[in-house]
């Protein structure tokens, strides 16, 4: 029987130096490719692999190495273009153990190819039931021993007969996860650095046509005074814009780091292949005619990304505005926008190419400045995730602004954001529906859920582009506030009151406005601001300067800068922002010069109206509160039996869809997961018991006598209710507090309906009162992964969709924030006549449900309805679980890969 090729093991990957490669299982058709690869190896590499000289591989060896069963014998190769540059393989030697070996072409050693292949091979081995690798290594082969030791797995070694035997336990560890994350971060950051800091740029398709796309980019590069050589490429002309032109990129004498592609869409493939031949590191494709045009364009776009990655190139675009870097050592404006802001502290990513020019103009008008700008367009390859990795390491970038229309890998996005936001604020405008471009209803997550998930990750989500820049300019030039208490210094009583009202509406705590009167000048403003900043009860100050008669602005601005910059250095400085003569942006009189002509830290941002200043401050206060809380890991939980839960889930799925005769049961992520299976019901009570949670028993009954006997067994008093969970939303489907047989019989007669109707009823012991009803849920979202929801079970809360959401797994802090995120949360804390209840027990339940959701991607939906929160404990009265065979691993699961 021919081995089934596991296509799900294929992946595009980023190497340590920022280049890309393709990883895939070996195939019999790779025989000639293997011979060619072997012929390029050095004698030393061959000696280390085979423990002796071996000038060539025999036909029998080639056949054995390329024909594997993808179960007991597996080999993965890394390719660049059509060439194999590395191979790694394992051979099972006994149950749970396999021998591993690898070879990397000498020219590509040191690029991180072997570490990526080991990650991918370890994942395939675990999928096939292999728990450990063994490798026999010559003592002189320090590179391989170092690779195995640095993978982060538990490693042991022994020495015998002149060979070091190393054993690797493939169980993922915290260290192995950290190693993978760290390597991913460095590689992706490096790949973007090669794009944004090129030593030379070629513009392919730079014609003599005035206003043409290629010529526009070329002229903008030249006008920005790019510090490296610029090479126009045109098939026919000898010069463009006074610069010598070349007929092809391969004809250029010097090296080319970056190519801007402005040729018709159907010609892009040939250009990519020429760039690969030339050794170009990256492409910016401004050409249109790709995914935005329909199915044919989408196929062309996918081919562009595939070919570019296969040849080691990253791609920005297609259909994008371009990229810019304001670093004085680079001065790159490879965009279609003639106006690029000056040097600043903000990294700006825009998915929209069409909006890019307008966005850059707005930034320039505000005088904010940027560190770098990337317009991703259709985002065939480079995405916001890549830029987050780069900007985390980029010292000149202190604030990250993102305009997003979709998220290619939201789970990875939130993981990165949660880490990066601890040191650099991230402000996001997210337009459109949901991450993958579908409506929120189609995915089951409302837009409010996405806002909740962003907030959990520390992202500042704003509603529009004006707020994006309003918040960005405050973060870029002023310190973070320590709390929500706001001082208001104004020369207009009306504007001061408006600002105070805006503070209350935004959740801030305003002090009484200090109204200096319309005639106030620099001395009055300086003294008032100094007094407010010195008060322990002030965390931030908003200054409103709107004089009825122009004059004196420069003196007032100078005094505001002096006072705000002279705050007591023994404690954290407090942010100051202003409405200064209605100016929007970084007013020239409120700037602190940074030596490059742009504003420096300490500059005071101005807003057109005080309400806009307050709204921006409120966003920053919430972010500062999140950042002040220490990062925490999900807590250790007692009473967890993950293995029993996994066995229960897989057995249930297998029983619902029996495997083919002679076929081994599939593991998650395996080849059998190519298509998502139908929904399958599971015993939710048994599943929850694996995570230390108990569902109150309920018995379905079919007669009054059965109901009475069930009440005797369960204990009085009891509840009689319609068994169908969907009926809980209808009135009159439950009878509470039944204390005796006659009450049960009477209730049964009421609920059973008319003769001939088949209505299943259930008996359950009455939960102690008082208690607050709540609802807890889990959904395996196709974009974000497992999401935990929480809300109160009262009718009003359900009708108003008063729910909170968090990504699983949950920390204790996540669970606490989730409980408090709903508007009806005060009912849990003893307000509005309700007694205070066991919120701690509720939070523990949420953490456990989050752990279950994270452990078991097969759980498509889990509903705990209702969960009564009493004075000392929580009681799960009903639970329903639906399983579904995943279509593949979660987007951010498994070894490193692009996409």
N, C-alpha and C positions, 0 to 999 in steps of 0.2 A: 504494500500500500504506500503510495507516494506521500511524503510528509507535507502537511499543509503549511504554506508560507505565512508566517505571522506578520501581516502588514502593519499591525498596531505597534510593532517595535520600531518602526521607522521614525526618524526624528531629524529635524534641522537643529543644529547646535551652534552656540557661540564659543569659540576657543579663547584661551587665556589672553592672546594678543589682540582680540577683537575681531578676528576673521571668523568665517563660518565654515561649516562642513556638514555633510549628510551622514547620518548613522543608519545602518540597516542590516538585517540579517544577510548572511552570505547565501548565494544561489549557485547551482551547478553551472550556470552561464558565466560565472565569474572566473572560470578557469584561466583564460588568457590574461585577465586583469590581475590575477594572483601571480602568474608567472612574471608579468611585467613588474609588478611591485617587488617581487623577490629579487629580480635582477638589479634593482636599484639600492639594495641594502648593502651596508658595509660588512666586511668580514667580522668585525667585532659584534655587530648586532646579531648576525647569524650564529656566532659562537655562543653568545649569551643565551640565545633561544634554544639551540639544539645541543649545547655543551660540546661542540666540536665543529670542524669545518664541514660545510655542505654547499658546494658551488652552485648546485641547482636542485630543484625539486623534481623527483621522478613523476612520471605520468600517474602512477599509482598513488603517490602522495597527494598530488593535485586533486585527483578524484576524491580521495578520502577527505581532504580539507574542505572541499567545496560542496560535498554531498553530506548533509547533516539531517538529523531527524527533528530538530527544533525542540526536543524534549530532553533526551539524555546526552545529546551532542549538539552544542549550539555555538555558532560563531557570528560575531558582529564585525562589520567593517566600517571604516570611515572613508568617505570619498570626497575628492575635490574635483569638480567637473566629472570627467569620465575615468579618472585615475583613482585607484585604491592607495591610501596613504597609511593605513594602519589596520590591524586585525587583532581581535581578542576572542578567545574561545574557552569553553569549558567542556570537559568530558566527565560524565558521572562515573565515579569509581565505586561507590557503595551508596545505599539509601541515605539521602540527606547530605551527601558530600560529593564534590566535584573538583577535579584538578583544573586549574586556570593557567593560561599562558597568553602572552601578547607580543606583538611586534609593531614598532612604529618606524616608518621610513626616516632615515637619518636627517633628511632635510626638514622634516616636520617635528623632530623631537624638541621638547621644551615649549611647545605651544599648548600643552594641556590636553592633547588628544587622548592619551592613555587614561587620564583620570576620568574623563567623560565616558569613555568606553567601559571602564570598570563600573561606574555608576549604573550604566544601562545594562550591562551583563548581570550585575547583582540583582537588579529588578527582575530580569527575565528568569534568573535562577530561583528567586523566591516564588515567582509565579509557578514554577515547575516543581516546587516542593524541596528545593535544595536549601540547606541551612548554613552551609559553610563551604568556603573555598580552601583548597590547599595548593601550594605552589612550591616547587623545588627551584631554588635560585642559587647560582654561583656566588660565592662571597664577594667577588669583584663587581657584581652587578648591583651597584649601590642605587642606581636609578629605580630599578624595579622594587627593591626592598623598601626604599623611601616611599614610593607610590603606595604600596600595600599598607605601610604603617601610617601614612598620613590620610588614609581614606576615612578615618574616624570610627571604623568598626573595631571591635575587640580583636586584637591580633596576638598570636603567640608564635614563637620560633624555636627551633632546635637545630643542632648541627650534628651531621652524621655522614661519614664517607665523603667528606669534602664538599657537601652540599648543605645549604640552609633550607630547612623545610619550614615554610610559614603557613599558619592556619588562620583564616579570617572567619569570624562569626558574622554572618550576614544580617543578623537581627539589627534593624535600624536603631541607632542610639541618638541621644541628644547631641553628642559630638559629631556623629556622621551627618546629621541634619545641618548643624552649624557649618561644617566643612562644605557641604553642597551649596548652602546659601551664600557663603562667603565667596566661593569660586564663581558662582553665577553672578554675583554683584560685581566683582572685579572684571569679569569678561564682558558683561554688557556695558558697564561704564566705559571700558576701554574701546569698545566698538563705536560708541557715540563720540568719544574724544577724537577718534580718527576722522570722523565726519566734520566735527565742529572746529578742529584745529589742523586743517590740511596744510601741507607745505606748498602745494601747487593745485591749480584748478583748471580743468578743461571744460569748455562750453561746447557741447556737441549739438549742432544745429543752429549755430550763430550765423545768421544770414545778414546780408546788407539791407534787408527790408526794414525801413524805419517803423518802429512800433512792433516789430516781430518779437516773439517770446524769447528766442535765443539771444537776439541782439540786446533786448532789454536787460536780461540777466548780465550779459557781458558788460554793458555800460555801467550797471550798478556796481559790479565788481571793481571796475576801474575807478569809478567815482569815489568809492569807499577807500581807495588806496590800499587794496589788499597787499599784504607784505610779501607774498610769493609770486611766482610767475603765473600768468593767465594765458591759456592756449585756446584760441577759437578753432573749432573744427568744422570745416565745410568741404563738401566733395569737390567743389568747382572753383571757388574764388581763392585768391592768394592772400587777402587781408580783409579784416572786418574791424571797423571802428579804429582804423590806423594800426592794428596789431596783426602781425603775421599769422596767417591761418594755415591749418594742416588738413590734408585730404581725409585723414582718419586719425583716430587716437593712437593707433599703433605706429603712425609715422612721426609722432612727437619725439624729439631728441631726448628730453629729460624725463624724469619720473613724473607720474601723475597720481596724486593721492585721492582727489575727488573729481568726479565728472558730473556736470549738470547736463541732463538730457532733455533736449527740446526738439525732438524729431517726431513725425507722425507715429501714432501708436503702433501701426503695423511694422514699423522699422525698428522698434525698440529692442526686440530680441537680438537682432544682429549687432546692435550697439553694445548690448550687455556682453555678448561673447567676445567682441573686440576689447572691451574694457578688462574682461577677465584675462585675456591674452597679454594685455599690457601690464597687468599687475595693479590695477586701480583698486583702492580700498573700499570706496563707497560711491553710491549714485544718489543724485537728487533728480527725480523724474518729474518735471513740471508739465510734461505732455498730458493732454486729456485723451479721452476715448477708451477708458478702461471700465472699472466697475460701475461708474456712475451712468453708463450708457445702457446697461442691461446685461443679459446672460452672456452674450458673445464677448462683451467687454470684460465681464467678470472672469471668464475663462482666460482671456489674454492677461489679465492682472495676476491671476494665480500662477500662470506660466512665468511671468516676469519674476515673481518672488521665488519660485522654485529654481529657476535657472541661476538667478543672482546668488542665492544662498549656496547652491551647489558649487559655485565657483568661488565662494569665499567673500562675497560682497554683501554689505548691508544696503538697503534701499529706503530712502525717504520719498514718500509719494506712492503712486503717481497722482497726477492732477493736484499738485500742491503748489504753494506759493514759494517755497524754498526755505533756506536756513540762513541765519546770521549770527555772528559772534563779534561783540564790540570790544573784545580784548585788544588794547593798543598794539600788542605784539602780533595780532592776526588781522584785524580789520576786515572781516569777511561779511560781505553782503551778497550772498548768492540767492537773491530773491527777485521777485517781480516788482517789489515795492521800492520806489525811489526814496521814500522817507523811512529811515530806520532810527529809532531813538538813540540817544547817546549812551555812554557807559552808565550802568546802574547795577543794582543789587538783586534784580528780579529775573529769574528764568521763566520764559513764557512759551508754552506749548499750545498750539491751536490745531485742532483736527480739521477745521474748515479752511480750505484754500481761498474760497471766495471772500470770507470775512477777514482774512489775514491782513490785507492792506488797510482796511478801516481800523482794525484793532491796533496796528502799529502806529497809525496816525493819532489815535486817541492817547496812546501811551506817550508819544512825543509831545502832544499838546499839553499833557499834564506835567511834563518835565520830569517824569519818573526815572527814565533810563532803564535799560535792561542789560543783563549779562550775556544772554543768548536767546535766540528765537528759533523755533522749529515749527513749520507747518507740515503736518503729516498727510494732508489730503485724504486719499482713499485708504491710507494706512495698510498697504500691502505687506509691510515688514516692520519698520521702526514705528513704535507706539509710545504712548505716554509712559508705560512701564519702563521702557529703555531709558527715557529721559529722566525719570525719577532716580534710576540707578546712577546715572551720570551726575546729576545735580547734587546728589547726596555727598559726593566726593569733591565737588567743585567749590572751592573756598569763596570765590567772588559771588557766588549765588547764595543769597541768604533767604530768599522767599521764592516759592514756586507757584506760578499761576497756570491753570489748566482750563482750556475751553474744550469740552468733550461732547461729541455727539453719540458715541458708543464706547463700550469697553470690550476689548477683545478677550481679555482674561481677567474678569473682575476679582476673582479670588486672589490671584497674584497681586493685582492692583491694591487691594485692601491690605494684604500682608506687607507689601513694600511701604505703603503709606503709613501704616501703624508704626513701623520702625523709623522711617525718615522724619515723620512729624514730631518725633521727640526732640529733634534738633533744628529742623527747618519747617516753618509753617507751609502748608499746601492749601491753596484756595482754588475751588473748583466751581465752574459753571457747567452743569450737565443738562444738555438740552435733549429733546426727542423723548422716545419712550423708555426702553430698558436697554441694558448693556448690549444685547445682541441685535438691537434694532427692532424687536417686536414690541407690541403694546404690553403695558404692565399687566393687563387682564389675561393675556395669553400665557404669561409666565406665572401668574398667580401672586406676584409681588406688586403692591401699589407703589407709587412714587415715594410715598412717605417712608416705605421700608428702605428704599435706597438711601434716603436722607439719614435714617437711623443707622444703617450700616456704615455710611461715611462718617457719621459722628463717632461711632465706636472706634473707628480707625484714626480719629484725630483730625480728619479733614474738615476744612471750613467750606461748607457748601453754600453758595449764594445764588440768588435767583436770576441775576442778569449781569451783563457785562459792565454796567456802571458800578454795581456793587463789587464786582471782581476787582476793579481798579481802586475803588474806594478803600477796600480792605487791604489791598496790596500795598498802597502807598503808606498806610499807617504801620503795617508790619515791617516795611523796608527801612523806615527811618526813625521809629520810636520804640522804646522798650515795651515789654509786655506788662500789663497791669497785674497787680497782686490780688485784685478783687473787683467787685462791682460798684464800689462807691465813687461817685462822680461829682467833682466840683464844677460849677458853672460860673464863669466870669464874663460879664456882658455889659455893653453900653445901651442895651435896648431891653426894657422890661418885657415887652411882648415876645421878643425872640428868646429871652431867658425862660419864660413860661412854656413856650413851645418846646424848647430843649428839655425842660424838666418832664413834661408830659411824654415826650418821645422816650426818655430814659425809663419811665415807669412801664410804658408799653413794651419796651424791649427787654424788660427783666433786670434793669439796672437800678441802683439806689442813688437818686440825686440828692445833693444837699440843696438848701435854699439858694437860689441864684444870687450872686453878688452883682447888683446892678450899679454900675459906676456913673450912669447918666450919659447923655449924648455928648457932653463936652469933655469927657475924660480923655487924657492924653497918655503919653508913655509912662510917666511917673505913677499915675493911678493904676494903670494896667499892671505894671511891674510889681507894685506893692501888693495888689490884690492877689495876683497869681502866686507870688512868693508865699503869702500867708496861707493860701489854700493848699499848696503843695507841702507845706510844713506840717499840716494837720495830720495826725495819725489816722483820722477817719476818712482820708481821701486816698483813692487808688489811681485816679486819672483826672485830668482836667480838660474841659472844653472851653475855649475862649471864643467869644463872639465879638468881632470888631466890625461894626457897620455904621461908620460915622455919617451923620446927615449932611455934613459939608466935607468934601474931600480935603486932604491935607494932613500931614503928620503920620502917614502910614509907615514910612520908613523908620521913624523913631520908635513907634510902637512895636513894630516887628523886631527891631534890634533889642528892645527891652525884653520882649517875650523870649527871644533866643537866649539872652543873657541869663534870665531867671531860670528857664527850663534846663539850661546847661550847667547851672551852678547848684543843682540839687545835692543834698548831703550824700557824699560818696560812701558814707558808712552803711547806707541801706540801698536797696534797689531803687533806681530812678523811676519816676512815674511818667507815663506817657502824657504828652500835651498835643492836642489837635485843635484846629481852629476853623471858624467861618470868618475868613478875613476878606472883607470887602466883596464877598460873594465869589471870590476866585476859586476855581476848581483845579486842584493839583498842587504842585510844589511852587508856591509863590516865590518870585525872585528875591524878595526881601526876607523871606522866612527860611532861606537855604543856608546851610553850612557848607562851604566849599570843600570838595574832596581832592582837589588838585588836578582833576581831569575835566573840570567844567561842569560836572554833575553834582547833585546833592549828596551830602555825606550823612552818616548817622547823626541824629540830633536835629536835623531839619524838621520843621513843623509842617505837616500836611494841612491843606486847606480844603474846605468843602463849600459847595454853593449854598447850602442851607444847613442849619444846625441839626435838623432831623437826620440828614444824610451822615453827618459826622457821628451822631449817636448810634445809628444803625451799624456803621462800620465798627465802632468801639464795642458794641454788644457782641458782634461776631468774635472779636479778638478776646474779649473777656471769657467767653465760653471756651475758646481754644486754650487760653492760658490756664483755666481751671482744669481742663483735661490734661494738659502737659504737666501741671504741678503734681498730679497723682502719680506715684511711682508705678512703673510698668510691673505687671504681675503675670505669672504663669497660671494656667488652670490648676486648681488645688488637687492634692492627692485625696482620693475618695475611698472610704471603706465600703465593703460589700459589693464590689464590682467584679463581675465574671464575664469578661469580654469574649473568652473562648466559647463559653456556653451560649452566649447570645449569637455569636457568628455561626455556630453549628445549627442553632435553631433556625436562623434566617436561611442558610443555604439548604438545609433539609426541607424547609417549607417550599422554597423555590423549586428544588429538584422534584418534589412530590407533585407540584403543579405542572411541571413540564419535564417529564422523565427524559433522561439522557438516552442517546442512541445506543443500541446494544454494543458492548465492547468499548464504549467511549468513556474515558475517565471524566469524573465531574470537574467542571470548570472552576477556576479561581477568579476572583475579581480582577479585571484588567486583561484576562486571557482572551484567546481567539474566539471563544464562544460568546464573548461580550460585544460582538460586532453590531448586533441589532438589539435595541431595547425591547425587553419582553413585556407582556401584558401585566396589568396590576394583579396582585395576589394578596388575599387577606391573611393576616397572621394573628395568633393569640396574643393580643397586646399585653395582657396581664402577665403572661409568662415572660415576654420580652422585658417588660419593665422590672420584673423581679430580678433579672440579671444585673440590674443597676441599682439595687437596693430600694426599689419603689414598690409599694403594695397598692393594688387596685381593690377597692371594697367589693366583695363578692356580690353578685346579683344572679338570681335564678329566673329563667324564663318559665312561665307557667301557662297552662292551657285550660285551666278550670278553676273555679273558686276554691275547691277543696285542695288542689295543688298549691294555690296561693297561700292558704292557711298553713299547710304543712311546711312550705318554704319559710314562712314567717317564724314558725316554731324552731326550725333549724338555725335560722340566721339570728334570731333574737329580736324581741319586741322593744320599742315600737318600730314599725316598718314604713316603707314608702312603696306604693304601687304606681308603676308608670308604663307608658308605651315603650316597648323594647327598641323600636326603630329609632336610632339616634337622630335621624332627619326630622322626626316628629317633635323633637324638643322645642322647636321654634313655634309650634302651634299652641294656642291656649287650650287649657283643660286636658292636658295629656299626663298629668301627674296628680297623685293624691298623697298628702303628707300626714305624718303623725298618726298612723293607724295603730291603735293600741290593743285591738282584740279581733277575734274571728269574725264577728258580725260586721265590724267596720270594713274588714278586708273584703268580705263577700259583697257588701253594698258597693264598695269602690270598684270591685271587679265588674259588677253589673253595669255600672255607669260607663266604664272605659271600654268594655268589650264591644260596644257598638250594636248595630242592628243584627238580627238573626241572619246568618249566611255570610256575614263579613268575617274575614280572617285577620284579627288584630292580635299580635303577640304582645303579651304583657310581661313585665319583670318585677320581681320583689327584691327589695334591698333594705338592709337595716337603716333606720333613720340616723343620720349623722347628728352629733351633738351641736347644739346652738349656744351662743350666737357664732356665726361664721360668715365670711365674705366669699361669695362665689366668684371664681376666676376661671379663665380658659387658657390652656397652654398648648402650643402646637409646634410641629416641625414640618418643614417642607424641604425637599432636596431640589433646590433651584438649579436649572441647567447652566446658569451663568455663575452664580455666587457659591454654589454648593449648599451645605446644610444651613438653614436659617431657622432660628428659634423665635417664636412669636408669643406674646403675652398680652392679655387684656382682662378686664373684669367681665363676669358672666351675666351681669344685669342687662336687661333688655335695652335700656338707653345707651349703655356703653357699646353694645353690639351694633345697634342701629347707626351710631355715629362713627363706627369703625375706629374706636379708640383703642388702638393696638400699638405695641412697641415691638421692635425687631432687633435681633443681634445675630452675628455670625457665630456658628459653633466652631471649636469648643468655647465655652464661656469661662472667664475668670470669675472670682467672687465679686470683683468690682463691676464686671459686665452684668452679672445677674442683678446686683443692687441697682445699677443704672437702668436696666430694663424694667424692673418693677416700678421705679419712680418716673419712667418716661411717659406713662399714660396719664391723661388728664384726670382720671378718676382715682389716681393713687392715694389721695388723702383719705379715702374711705378705709384704707388698710392701716392707717396710723391714728385712729381714734378721733377723726373729725366728722362733723355733720351727724352726730348722734350714734355713730358706729363705734363699737369697742375696738381698742388696738388689738391686732392679731399677730400671729407668729410669722412675721415677715422673714426672719432668719431661716425658718424651715422652708418657706416658699422659695427663697433664694437658693437653698441647697437643692431643692427639687429641680430648679431651672438649670443649675450646673450639671446635675446628673443627666437630665434630658439632653443637654448640649453635648455631653460626653457620648451618649448613645448615638446621637445624630452624626457626630464626627467619626465614630468608629465604624458605622454601618451605612455606607452609601446606598445600599439596597433598600433602605427605609425611605420610600418616596414620600410618605406622609404619615404623621403621627398626631392624633388629636386626643388631648386629655380634657374632657368636657363632661362634668365640671370638676374643678379642683376647689374644694372648700378649704379656706384658710381659717382655722379656729384660733382660740386664744393660746393654744400650746402646740398645735401640730397642723399638718395639712392632710386632707383626705381626698384621694382620687376616686371619684364616684363612677366615672366611665372613661374608657380608653379604646381607641380604634387605631389599627396600624395597617398600612398598605405597603406592600413590597413591590419592587420592580427591578428586574435585572438591569444594571447600568449599561448604557451604550458604550462605555469605556471608562477609563480612570478619570477622576476629577481633573479639572483644568490645571490645577496647581499641584497635582499629585505626581509621584514618580520622579525619575531622574530629570536633570536639566534638559529643556528643549525650548525652541522658539515657538511662539504662538500662544 
